Each structure stands twice: as structure tokens, then as C-alpha cells.
């Protein structure tokens, strides 16, 4: 509950289109971007927002199995060449109830995205650790749902290497380093920046004797397909 004076102050600010920090109602806080900070990652981005929110996102792209359940380890691909058995074709889509449409489904003709959000112990000290843990889990699921959905931007079909067998798996790991009032918007902005910074090795596929063989290049790379269509996320409060 807030006092009558505080309520009147907020209402007057809405009427005059000004917040307590001088911004208009629809003005965003200033953000700064740094990309390519994590040398071991396929792509990375750090976003610092005026007010204290600080988020670092790293992206790792690896070869995995399309049969793998979200959250399981990808198939190892130590050598550049691997063989994959051909299938009878992709299974019918089984769209669960995911926000993005298709997250958690059994689509076997596309790659997938797995997201994990963590919060540093110093970022949200005033919050109950269990609340922070639940929030990170909720944001992880939301990001996975968005990026695996039909409107997530990434061309997941282009990330499939051998239908029914092998695909690229995009791992997005986010770490909240500082909290200044809003996490969700800069979280997606940092993920967008990291995905734009991500390069995946070129992959060639050949069929031989009813089996598929694919070769992953050591040096040649391409941007993630569809990354230019990754949506922006903006939260509004009434």
C-alpha cells in the first residue's frame, strides 16, 4: 500500500508525462553495449543500463541430436566429420502449449535453443534467494519459449543438419551482474546482441549409401540464420 500523497504524486506525473527521474513515460533508460567479450563463446554481449542493471550473455553453438530433450548434453563432435543415419523424414509437429508455439514439441527437422538465466549473489541481495531462483527459472523458460517459437526470429529449420538425427543447438547463458529495476527487457537486448555476434561453422552434408555424412569447417563461419528477425521485447506497466 502507498500513501495518498504518493498516489497523487504518481498520478500527477502520469498526467504531465514525466517520471521522478525526469524521463517521459515512454522514454527508455540509456543502454551501453559491449560485444565479443567472452573469447571461448560463439558470441557474447554485455548490456549496462542506466540505473544499475548489468547483464552478460554468452552464446555457444554445438552439434547435438534432434532427439535430445531440452536440457540434455549435446552429442560430441570431436572430429570435423561425423556420420548420421538417415531417417524416414521428420515427425509430425506436436505443438505443446508453449508461448512461442512449438517449444517442447517433437519437431525433428530443425535445431533448437536452450536458455539459462542466473543471477549473481551480489546483484539482488535484498531479495529472498528462493524468489530470485524462481525468477531466473521463469525467465529461462520464457526465453526458451520465445526463441524456439514461430516468432522467435531464428531460422531453426536452417539449423537442422540431418533431419531426424542431427542439428545445431544454440545455448544462451545469461548472468545478471547488477539489478536496477528492470531485468527482462535488457535480458532480451543482451541476448539479441550476443546472437548478432555469434558465428557458426559452415557445415556440408553428403549422402552415401543411405547414410548422411556431414563435415564441420574449422575456420569458415556464417552468422546465425534469421538473426536479423529476432524480436525486441518491451514491457509496459499500467
C-alpha positions in Angstrom: 0.0 0.0 0.0 1.1 3.5 -0.7 0.1 6.7 0.9 -2.4 9.2 -0.5 0.3 11.7 -1.1 2.5 9.2 -3.0 -0.5 8.1 -5.1 -1.3 11.7 -6.0 2.4 12.3 -6.9 2.4 9.3 -9.3 -0.9 10.3 -10.8 0.3 13.9 -11.4 3.4 12.5 -13.0 1.4 10.4 -15.4 -0.8 13.4 -16.3 2.2 15.6 -17.0 4.1 12.7 -18.8 7.1 12.9 -16.5 8.7 10.4 -14.1 10.6 11.2 -10.9 13.9 10.8 -12.7 13.0 13.3 -15.4 12.1 10.8 -18.2 8.8 10.8 -20.0 6.6 7.8 -19.6 7.8 6.1 -22.8 11.5 7.0 -22.5 13.9 4.1 -22.0 16.9 4.2 -19.8 20.2 4.6 -21.7 22.0 1.4 -22.5 25.6 0.6 -23.4 26.7 -2.4 -25.4 29.9 -4.4 -25.5 30.1 -7.5 -27.8 32.7 -10.2 -28.1 33.8 -10.1 -24.5 33.9 -13.9 -24.0 36.6 -15.4 -26.2 35.5 -19.0 -25.5 31.9 -18.4 -26.6 30.5 -18.4 -30.1 29.1 -14.9 -29.4 28.6 -12.6 -26.4 27.2 -9.3 -25.3 27.1 -7.2 -22.2 24.4 -4.6 -21.6 24.6 -2.0 -18.9 21.5 0.1 -18.2 21.4 3.5 -16.6 20.2 2.8 -13.1 22.3 -0.3 -12.4 21.1 -3.2 -14.4 24.1 -5.1 -15.8 23.7 -8.3 -17.8 26.2 -10.5 -19.6 25.1 -13.1 -22.2 27.2 -15.8 -23.8 26.1 -18.0 -26.7 27.6 -21.4 -27.5 26.7 -23.3 -30.7 27.3 -27.0 -30.8 26.2 -30.1 -32.8 23.6 -32.1 -31.0 20.8 -34.6 -31.5 17.4 -33.5 -32.5 16.0 -36.3 -30.3 17.7 -34.8 -27.2 15.3 -33.4 -24.7 15.9 -29.8 -23.8 18.5 -29.5 -21.1 20.4 -32.7 -22.0 24.0 -32.5 -23.2 24.7 -32.3 -27.0 26.3 -35.1 -28.9 30.0 -34.8 -29.0 31.6 -34.0 -32.3 35.3 -34.2 -31.6 36.3 -34.7 -35.3 35.1 -32.5 -38.1 33.4 -35.3 -39.8 30.6 -37.5 -38.5 28.1 -39.9 -39.9 24.4 -39.8 -39.1 21.8 -42.4 -40.1 19.1 -41.3 -42.4 15.5 -41.2 -41.1 12.1 -41.7 -42.7 11.6 -38.0 -42.5 10.6 -35.5 -39.8 8.0 -36.5 -37.4 4.7 -34.6 -37.3 4.8 -31.5 -35.1 3.4 -31.8 -31.7 3.0 -28.3 -30.6 2.7 -28.1 -26.9 1.3 -25.2 -25.1 4.4 -23.1 -25.3 4.1 -19.3 -25.6 6.1 -19.3 -28.8 4.3 -22.2 -30.3 6.3 -25.4 -30.5 8.6 -25.2 -27.5 8.8 -28.7 -26.1 7.5 -30.2 -29.2 8.9 -33.2 -31.1 9.9 -31.3 -34.3 12.7 -33.4 -35.8 13.6 -31.2 -38.8 15.0 -28.1 -37.0 17.6 -27.0 -34.5 16.8 -25.7 -31.0 17.7 -23.0 -28.5 18.3 -23.7 -24.8 18.4 -20.7 -22.4 19.6 -20.5 -18.8 19.5 -17.3 -16.7 21.4 -16.9 -13.4 21.8 -14.0 -11.0 25.0 -13.2 -9.2 24.7 -13.3 -5.4 25.6 -9.6 -5.1 23.1 -8.4 -7.7 19.9 -8.8 -5.7 20.9 -9.1 -2.1 17.7 -7.6 -0.8 15.6 -10.3 -2.3 14.8 -13.8 -0.9 17.2 -16.2 -2.7 14.2 -18.5 -3.4 12.4 -15.6 -5.1 15.5 -14.9 -7.2 15.8 -18.6 -8.1 12.2 -18.8 -9.2 12.5 -15.6 -11.2 15.6 -16.9 -13.1 13.8 -20.2 -13.8 10.8 -18.3 -15.1 13.0 -16.1 -17.4 14.9 -19.1 -18.6 11.6 -20.8 -19.7 10.3 -17.6 -21.2 13.4 -17.1 -23.3 13.4 -20.7 -24.5 9.8 -20.4 -25.4 10.3 -17.2 -27.4 13.4 -18.3 -29.3 12.0 -21.8 -30.1 8.6 -20.4 -31.1 7.4 -19.4 -34.6 8.0 -15.7 -33.9 11.5 -16.1 -32.3 13.3 -14.8 -35.4 15.9 -17.5 -35.7 15.6 -19.9 -38.7 15.6 -23.1 -36.7 14.9 -25.2 -39.9 18.2 -23.9 -41.3 19.9 -25.1 -38.1 19.0 -28.7 -38.9 21.9 -30.7 -40.3 20.4 -34.1 -40.8 16.5 -34.3 -40.4 15.6 -36.7 -37.6 19.2 -37.0 -36.4 21.5 -34.0 -36.1 21.2 -30.3 -35.6 22.8 -27.2 -34.3 21.9 -26.4 -30.6 22.2 -22.8 -29.6 22.9 -22.4 -25.9 22.2 -18.9 -24.4 23.5 -18.4 -20.9 22.7 -15.1 -19.2 24.2 -13.8 -16.0 22.6 -10.8 -14.1 25.5 -8.9 -12.6 23.6 -5.9 -11.4 19.9 -5.0 -10.7 18.5 -1.5 -11.3 14.8 -2.2 -11.6 14.2 -3.9 -14.9 15.7 -7.3 -16.0 13.5 -8.7 -18.7 14.0 -6.0 -21.4 17.8 -5.7 -21.1 18.0 -9.5 -20.8 16.5 -9.9 -24.3 18.5 -7.0 -25.6 21.7 -8.7 -24.4 20.6 -12.0 -25.9 19.9 -10.2 -29.2 23.4 -8.6 -29.2 25.0 -11.9 -28.4 23.1 -13.7 -31.1 24.1 -11.0 -33.6 27.7 -11.5 -32.5 27.5 -15.3 -32.9 29.2 -17.2 -35.8 28.6 -20.9 -36.5 31.0 -23.1 -38.5 30.0 -23.9 -42.1 28.6 -27.4 -42.5 28.4 -29.5 -45.6 26.2 -32.6 -45.9 26.6 -35.5 -48.3 24.6 -38.7 -48.7 26.4 -42.0 -49.3 24.8 -45.5 -49.2 21.7 -44.4 -47.4 23.6 -42.6 -44.8 24.4 -38.9 -44.3 27.9 -37.6 -43.6 28.4 -34.0 -42.6 31.6 -32.0 -42.3 32.1 -29.1 -40.0 34.6 -26.5 -41.2 37.4 -25.5 -38.9 37.6 -21.8 -39.9 34.8 -20.9 -42.2 31.8 -19.4 -40.4 28.4 -17.9 -41.1 26.0 -15.7 -39.0 23.1 -17.4 -37.3 20.3 -17.7 -39.9 17.4 -15.4 -39.2 19.2 -13.4 -36.5 18.1 -10.2 -38.1 14.5 -11.1 -37.3 14.9 -11.7 -33.6 12.2 -9.5 -31.9 12.7 -6.8 -29.4 11.0 -7.2 -26.0 9.4 -4.2 -24.3 7.5 -4.4 -21.0 4.7 -2.0 -20.2 3.0 -1.4 -16.9 -0.4 0.1 -16.4 
